[in-house]
Amino acid sequence: MKNKNKLMLTCSGAAVVVGLITFSTAPVVNIQDETILVSKSGHNNVSTYTPSNSLKNELKQEKVMVVAETPRKFTGKAFAPSLEGTEIDGRLRADTNGNLIVDLEVRDLFDYFLNAVADVSPEIAIEQLEKLASESLPESSVKQVMALLEDYIAYKELAIELMKQDLVPPEVQTASYQLKMLESSFQQLKEVRRQTMSAEAVKAFFYLEEAYGEYTLASIQIQNNEALSPAEKNMYLELQRQQLPEIIQRTESRMLADTRTNQEVNEILTSKQSDAQVTRVLADKGLPSEAIASAMLYRENQRQFEVQYDLYQNDREILLNSGLSVLDQEKEIEHLRQKYFSDEQFLTQAKVKDLRS
């Protein structure tokens, strides 16, 4: 395969991103498979993210006659240390005509093997993938697997190139500029897919991602439209949501419900109610006892943090009014933070709180 020598760059250049869709001064759009980030380093970053299992499981409902498929586990020792003891993510299947069934699981399996280049050479990763396919599928479908893998690697290489696009310095980036770059990067990503892969493969691998990407970008535009009232924004956002594929709509609805629940729980935890009252309210909301115990521990830790932060803040104010140069102030404040916050999470929280003060 002619792309082997570039495989290491392609895989190592993509970081896994997990989380919700966010938009801030350095906006991130997680479009299920690809993440376009207008970063503080002044480049567009593209990285890989796998669709949720619930979405993948629903997509598998398509009726198709399968005559052969790859196993979920290696028969012997895994070829890479990082894969030892793991279940093979994704699978390859062949239909009654001996053709590869192109779906999301094919991409999952490609990524599973390609990510092993952290442990083994690209040549070994590809050879092991071909070996797995050859042991389980008809020869005709094995050839299709390897041809599709070559196209997929070519796509990954070009996607990584998007990271190298120069942007204006972060300090002069405006929200409209960032949104424009997000839209441009997303469009380029779609074009790269179609330049390197067949229409069948693009649909199988990226249909949900592109639908969600369009929805995310439209949502950002609506949320940043100052001419719209909050009620109008909610109305247009709901219209956009209704245009999503049904599978994503269900997932989106669950995410929104979970977000609302989390907000309610956070409000309860930060309220002035007693611990007994908070525990009772959380129980009434149906939270399991383990979750309630964890939430109450978090509440106690936050109380301790606030006490420490007040003490730290008093010393910090003295430093800010000491007449030291800005550089010296920053050094002394960092030492002060290290003194008051030994816990890494509290240290980060204090830094964030300083920025807001």
N, C-alpha and C positions, 0 to 999 in steps of 0.2 A: 504493500500500500504506500503510495507516494507521499502521504501526509504524515507518516510516522515521525519524521524528524522534527515536526512542529507540534507534536502532541503534548509534550511536556509544557511548553509555553501556554498552550490553549487551556489545559486543565489547571495548572498552577495559577494562572492569571484570574481565575474565577473564584470568588469567595462565596460561601453559602450565607444567605441572608434569610432570617426568619423573623416574622413580625407582621404587624398591621401596616396598612398604607398610611403614610404620613406626609405632610407637606409643611415645611418650615423654611427658615432662611437658607438651609441646605437641603432642598426637597428630595425625598426618596419616593419612588413609585415602585412598589413591589408588584410586578405584573406576573405573579405566580411563577413563571419560568425565568424571566430575565428581570433584573433590577437595574433601572436607569437612575444613576445618582449624579446630580450636579453637585460636585464635592468642593470642599474648601481648598483642595489642591489645584483646582482649576481645570479638571478633566472630567469627561463623562465616564463613569465606571459602569461596566456591565458584568453582572455576576449571576450565578445559577441558583434557582430555587425550585424545588420539586412541588407539584400540586399536592394538595392534601389527600390523604388516603380515602376520605369519604367521597371526594369528587372522582377519584380514579375508580373506586368500586362501582359508582353509579354508571360510569362510562362503560364498564364491562358488561352491562346488561344486553348489549347488542348480540343478537342470535347469529352464531357462526359455527360451522362444523369444523372442529379441530381434530386433526389426525395425528399430530405430533407436537410436543412442546418441551422446552428445557426444564430441568428440575429446579427446585427451590433451594437445594443445598448441594455443596460439592460432595462428590463421592469419597474423596480422600482429603488430604490436607489442602487448605486454600493456598493459592499461589502467591498471595501477599499477606504479610503479618496483620495488616489492619482489617482484613476480611475474615480472619480466623474466627470461627464460632458464630459468624453472622449468616443470616438467611439471604440468599441472592435476591437483590431488589430488582423486580421486573422479570420478564420472561419473553422468550421467543416462541411463536406458534406458527404452524403451517396448516393450510386448509386442504381440502380433498384434492385440489389440483397441484399440490406441492408448492404453493406460493406462500410467501411470508405474509402473515396478518399484521399489517402496520397499525399500531395503536400506541397509547401512552406507555404501555409496559415495555415496548421496544426501547424507547428513549430512556426509561428508568434503568434498564439493563445496560445500555451503552454508558450511562453516567456512572453506574456502579463499577464497571470495569475501568473506565477511563480515570476515575478518581484514584485508582490504585497506583498511578504513576508516582505518587509520593513514596512508594515502597519499592517499586520495580520499574524497569525501563518501559517506555511506551511499546516497544516491540513485543515484550513479554505479555503486557496487558492485552494487546490486540490478538496475539497468538492464542492466549488462553480463552478469549471470547470466541474466536473462530473454532477452537477445539470443542468448547461447550456446544456450540451450534452444530458442528459436524457430528457429534455423538448422539444428537437427539432429532435432527431435522433432515428432510430429504435434501439431496445435493443442490437441487434447483433453488430452494429457499435459502440455503447457506450462502450461495452466490449473491442473492438479493440482500441478505443481511450485511455482507461485507461491502457491497456497493453503497448501501444506505449509510453504513458507518462512515465510509469515506466522505460522503456528502455532509454528514453531520459534523465531522471534524472540520471540514472546510467552512461550514457555517460558524462553528465555534471560533475559528481563527479570525474570521472577519468581524465577529461580534466583539472580540477582544480589541481589535483595532479601533473600535468606537471609543474605547477608553482613552485613546491618545489624542483625541480632538482637543485643541486648545480653546480655552474659554477666556473671557475677560477676567481680570483679577477679582477675587471674591468680594473685596471691599466695595467694588463699584457695581456688583450684580444687583439688579432690581428683581422684584417678584415676577414682573412681566417677562424679563429676560430669562429667568430661570424656567418659567413655564414654557416659553418658546423653545428653549433648549431641550426640555423634556419631550415636547411634542416632536421636535425634529429628530431626536435620538430614537424615539419609539418608531417613527416612520422609517428611519433608516434600518432599524432592526428588522422590521417587517420585510423591507425590500431585500435585505441580505438573506433572509430565510428563503425567499422565492428565487433568488439568484442561484442558490446552492442546492436546494432540495426540490423534489417533485411536489406538485400540488397536493397529492395524496398524503405525503409525509408531513407537509406543513400543516394541513388540517388536523391530522392525527396527533401531532406533537404540540401544536400551538393554538388550536382553536379557542380553548377556554382562556388561555393567557391573553390572547389578543382582544377577545371580547371584554375581559376584565380591565385590560389596559385602556381601551377606549372609554370605558365607563369611569375609570379613575381620573383620566385627564379631563373628561367632561365635568366630573364632580369638582375638581380643583377650579376650573373656570367659573362654575356656578358659585362656589364658596367665596371666590375672590371678586365677584361682581358686586361692587358697592352700590350699584343702582337698584339692586334687589333687596326687598325686605326679608327678614328671617323666614316669614311664612312663605314667601315666593321661592326662596332658596330651597326650603323643604319640599315644596311642590315639584320643582324642577328636578331635584335630586331623586324623588320618588319616581318620576317619569323615566329618568335614566335607569333606575334600578329595575323597572318593569321591562326594559328592553334587554336585560341580561338573559343569557340562557337559563332555563328553569333550574338546572343543577346549581348554578352559581347563586341564583336568587335565594334558594333554600339555605345555602351556606352563609350568604350575606345576612339573611334574616337572623340566623343563629348568632352570628358575630355581633350584630346590633343589639340583640337581646342580652348577650353576655356583657357587652360594653355597658349597657344601662344598669345591669345588675352590679357590675364592678363599681360603677360610679356611686350607686346607692350604698354599697357596702363601705366605700371609702368615706362617704359623708357621715355614715354612722360611726365609723371608727374615729373620725376626727371631731366628732361632736363632744359636747360637755356632759353627756350622759355618763352615769357611773358604769363601771365594768359589768356589774350585774345586769343593768338595763340593756347595755349593748349586747351582752351574751344572749339575753332573752329575745331581743329584736332579731338577731342573726338566726337564732333557732326558729323563730316564727317565719323567717324567709325560706326555711327548708335547707339551710346549710348543714352538712354533716358535721358531727362532733369534731372530727379531725380538722376540718376547715375552720371551724370556730376557734379551736385551740390555737391554730396557726395565726389566725387573724388577731386574737387577743395578745399573742406573743409579739406580733408586729406592733400593736398599739403600745405595749409596754416599752418596746425598744425605741419607738418614736418619742415617747415621753422622755426617756433618758437622753436621746439625741437633742431634744429641744433644751433640756437643762444644760447640757454641755455647750450647745451652740450659743446660748445666752452668755455664758462665761467667756467663751471664745470671742464673741462679738464685742464685749466690753474691752478686751485687750486689743482687738483689731481696730477699734475706734481710736484708741490711744496712739497706735502706730500711724494711722491715717492722718492724725493731727500732730505728728511729731516733727514735721519739717524735713523728713528724709526724702531723698530723690525717689522718683517713681520706681526705678529699678530696685533700689534698696528696700523700698516698701514691699514690693512683690516678693522679694527673697525672705524678708522677715515674716510676712503673712503666711508664706508657705511653711516656714518653720513652726509658726504658731498653730497652723492646722494639723501638722504632724504631731504636735504636742497634745492637742486636745482630742484628736480622732485617730485612734490606732486601728479601728475597723475600716477596711477599705470601702465598704458601702457607705458608712457615715462620712468618710473623707470626701467621697464623690458628691454626696448630698450637700455637704457644707460648701463645696466649690460652686455647685449650682445655685445654692441659696445666696452666696456672695454675689454672683452675677446678677441676681434679681434685686439685690438691695441697692 
